[in-house]
Amino acid sequence: MYLARPDRTYVVKVGTVIDGMYRIDAIAPPTLTITYLPLNQVQQLNIGVID
């Protein structure tokens, strides 16, 4: 899976840690589950479905 910021694109899989701040916990379309590590907060993003 690819995630992007204005200045960088990341290739991620479950377990990837981005910039020491976010961990990818699950990639299960239609959602991506990540943990914001400094506050140990779980967040879900809508990523759509795979055709």
N, C-alpha and C positions, 0 to 999 in steps of 0.2 A: 504494500500500500504506500502511496505517496502523500505526504503532508507538506504544505508550503507556508512560508512566511514571506514578507516582501523581499527579504534579502537572501533567502535560503530555501532549498527543497530537501526534504528528508525522505529516505526510504526506510519504512518501519515495519516491524513485525511484533508480535506479542512478546513483551519483555524488554523492548527497546526503551532506553531512557534518553530523553531529549534535553540537552543542555543542563542536565542534572536537576531538572525541575519537573518534568512530566514523565510518567511511565505508561506505556501502552499495556493495558490489562486484557483487553478483548477486542477482536475485530469480528463482529458478527452482524453483517448487514441486516437491518438498516442502521445499526448503531456501532459506534466506536466508543469503548470505555477506557478512560484514562484516569490516572491519579496525579493530582497536583501534590508533589512530594513535600514541599515546605509545610503545608497545612494538613497533609494526609487526607485531602478531599477527593472523593470520586466524582468524576464528571462524565456525562455521556453526550456525544455529538451525533447528530443525524448525518449519515454518510450515504443514504440512499440504498438501492438494491442492485445486485449484480444480475445482469441479464444472461 
